[in-house]
Amino acid sequence: MTGTAPTATLEGWARTPFSAGELVFDCFEKGSGPGVVLIPELPGITPEVLGLAEHLVEEGFTVVVPSPFGTPGKPQTPGYTLRMVARICVSAEFRAFAVNAHRPITVALRAVAAELAARTPGTGVGVIGMCFTGGFALAAAVDSTVLASVVSQPAAPFPLGRARQRDPGLSREELDRVAERASGEGFCALGLRFSDDANSPRPRFDALKARLGDAFEVIELDSSPGNPGGFSRRAHSVLTSEVREVPGHPALAARQRTVDFLRARLSPS
């Protein structure tokens, strides 16, 4: 696949420390309009993550990007990513290998969402999680301030073995609450993955679909050999590094569907 993914820098983003319990991290904010919390993928707030954040700002959202790991603005390299993975693997806040697990970091992210919801238009916000943080966007939706979650290539827990591959990335109690909101409050979620992405396995999506039903829309991009989009079988980051701003590009269409989904869910009536 030719071309490069959209990128951006931290120029113009307001940086604010955020604390929730014992967790303290910076948040970066820009834009106006309905609120969206964009949780970065590993290894952190890279130029590609900022490229997505800038696009959301241009589309009319107030965007907050928390930075619970990594160095904000630092480009992704294999060594940098491996160091962040190693940190995540031993962190009690993230519980990288646990099944049926509540992850303490999601409590802090819910607090970020609630604070943003209190000062932006509408009755709530959207949350986007990607890669290791994909399931965090759904765990945040136990709170009614989160009206829509985007679960992009969720990779937690790391899918070693069948039980972890089927695990939805949040505790049973959290998923029960999200399912209750989906059936009674109109909560909806959008899930995205590449068809051959072993790091974000299909059984995880099947488990979520079984609980959330029609409230969980799934977009699966073809990454099989010879696919028309030209994606590698290792394609992973649907909304960031795999996007090409070329009309008809499948990842670009997925990004546009994400924007449309958030706008429909968050725009005040």
Residue pairs with C-beta under 8 A, 6 or more apart in sequence:
1 229
1 230
1 231
1 232
1 242
1 244
2 230
2 244
3 244
3 245
3 246
4 244
5 48
5 51
5 240
5 241
5 242
5 243
5 244
6 48
6 51
6 52
6 54
6 55
6 243
6 245
7 47
7 48
7 50
7 51
8 47
8 50
8 51
8 53
8 54
9 47
9 50
9 73
10 28
10 45
10 50
10 72
10 73
12 30
13 28
13 29
13 30
13 50
13 65
14 28
14 29
14 30
15 26
15 27
15 28
15 72
16 26
16 27
16 28
16 29
17 24
17 25
17 26
17 27
18 24
18 25
18 26
18 27
18 66
18 108
18 111
18 112
18 115
20 107
20 108
20 111
20 112
21 104
21 107
21 108
23 68
23 93
23 104
23 105
23 107
23 108
25 66
25 67
25 68
25 108
26 66
26 67
26 72
27 64
27 65
27 66
27 67
27 112
28 45
28 53
28 64
28 65
28 67
28 72
29 62
29 63
29 64
29 65
30 53
30 54
30 57
30 62
30 63
31 56
31 57
31 60
31 61
31 62
31 63
32 60
32 62
33 60
33 61
33 62
33 120
33 121
34 60
34 61
34 62
34 120
34 121
34 122
34 125
34 126
34 262
34 263
34 266
34 267
34 268
35 61
35 62
35 63
35 64
35 113
35 116
35 117
35 119
35 120
35 122
35 125
35 126
35 266
36 56
36 61
36 62
36 63
36 64
36 125
36 126
36 127
36 128
36 262
36 266
37 63
37 64
37 65
37 66
37 109
37 112
37 113
37 116
37 125
37 126
37 127
37 128
37 140
38 49
38 52
38 53
38 56
38 63
38 64
38 65
38 128
39 65
39 66
39 68
39 109
39 127
39 128
39 129
39 130
39 133
39 136
39 137
40 46
40 49
40 65
40 66
40 67
40 69
40 70
40 130
40 133
41 49
41 130
41 131
41 132
41 133
41 152
41 153
41 237
41 240
42 69
42 70
42 81
42 84
42 85
42 88
42 131
42 132
42 133
43 69
43 70
43 74
43 76
43 80
43 81
43 83
43 84
43 85
44 67
44 69
44 70
44 71
44 72
44 74
44 84
45 65
45 67
45 70
45 72
45 73
45 74
46 70
46 73
46 74
46 75
46 76
46 240
47 73
47 75
48 76
48 237
48 240
48 241
49 65
49 130
49 240
50 65
50 73
51 240
51 243
52 239
52 240
52 243
52 255
53 63
53 65
55 255
55 259
56 63
56 259
56 262
57 63
59 259
59 263
60 263
61 126
61 262
61 266
62 116
62 120
64 112
64 116
66 108
66 109
66 112
68 93
68 105
68 108
68 109
69 84
69 87
69 88
70 80
70 84
74 80
76 241
88 94
88 96
88 132
89 96
89 97
89 158
92 104
93 103
93 104
93 105
94 103
94 105
94 132
94 156
95 101
95 103
95 104
95 157
96 132
96 156
96 157
96 158
97 157
97 158
97 160
97 164
98 157
99 157
99 163
99 164
99 167
100 167
100 171
100 172
101 157
101 170
101 171
102 139
102 170
102 171
102 173
102 174
103 136
103 139
103 156
103 170
105 136
106 136
106 139
106 140
106 170
106 174
109 127
109 136
109 139
109 140
110 139
110 140
110 142
110 143
110 145
110 146
113 125
113 127
113 140
113 143
113 145
113 146
114 143
114 145
116 125
117 123
117 124
117 125
117 145
117 146
121 268
122 147
122 266
122 267
122 268
123 147
123 268
124 144
124 145
124 146
124 147
124 266
125 145
125 146
125 147
125 266
126 146
126 147
126 148
126 149
126 150
126 262
126 265
126 266
127 136
127 137
127 140
127 141
127 146
127 148
127 149
127 150
128 137
128 149
128 150
128 152
128 239
128 258
129 135
129 136
129 137
129 138
129 140
129 149
129 150
129 151
129 152
129 154
130 152
130 153
130 237
130 238
130 239
130 240
131 152
131 153
131 154
131 155
131 199
131 200
131 236
131 237
132 155
132 156
133 156
134 151
134 152
134 153
134 154
134 155
134 156
134 169
134 200
135 151
135 154
135 156
135 168
135 169
135 170
136 156
136 169
137 149
137 150
137 151
137 189
138 149
138 151
138 154
138 168
138 169
138 170
138 174
138 175
138 178
138 189
138 208
139 169
139 170
139 171
139 174
139 178
140 146
140 149
141 149
141 178
141 181
141 187
141 189
142 174
142 177
142 178
142 181
144 181
144 185
146 187
147 187
147 265
147 266
148 187
148 188
148 189
148 190
148 261
148 262
148 265
148 266
149 187
149 189
149 190
150 189
150 190
150 191
150 192
150 239
150 258
150 261
150 262
151 169
151 189
151 190
151 191
151 192
151 208
152 191
152 192
152 193
152 237
152 238
152 239
152 258
153 192
153 193
153 194
153 197
153 199
153 200
153 236
153 237
153 238
154 169
154 191
154 193
154 200
154 204
155 199
155 200
156 169
157 164
157 167
157 169
158 164
158 199
159 165
159 198
159 199
159 200
159 201
159 204
162 203
165 201
165 203
165 204
166 201
166 203
166 204
166 206
166 207
167 204
167 207
168 175
168 204
168 207
168 208
168 211
169 204
170 178
175 211
178 187
178 189
178 211
178 212
179 211
179 212
181 187
182 188
182 189
182 212
182 213
182 215
182 216
183 215
187 215
188 215
188 216
188 217
188 261
188 265
189 208
189 212
189 215
189 216
189 217
190 216
190 217
190 218
190 219
190 257
190 258
190 261
191 205
191 208
191 216
191 217
191 218
191 219
192 218
192 219
192 220
192 221
192 238
192 239
192 254
192 258
193 200
193 202
193 205
193 218
193 219
193 220
193 221
193 238
194 200
194 220
194 221
194 222
194 223
194 231
194 235
194 236
194 238
194 242
195 202
195 220
195 221
195 222
195 223
195 224
195 227
196 223
196 224
196 233
196 235
197 223
197 234
197 235
197 236
199 236
200 236
202 220
205 218
205 220
208 216
209 216
209 218
217 261
219 238
219 254
219 257
221 229
221 231
221 235
221 238
221 242
221 250
221 251
221 254
222 228
222 229
222 231
222 250
223 229
223 231
223 232
223 233
223 235
224 233
225 233
228 250
229 249
229 250
229 251
231 242
231 250
231 251
235 242
236 242
238 251
238 254
238 255
239 251
239 254
239 255
239 258
242 251
243 249
243 251
243 252
243 255
244 251
244 252
245 252
246 252
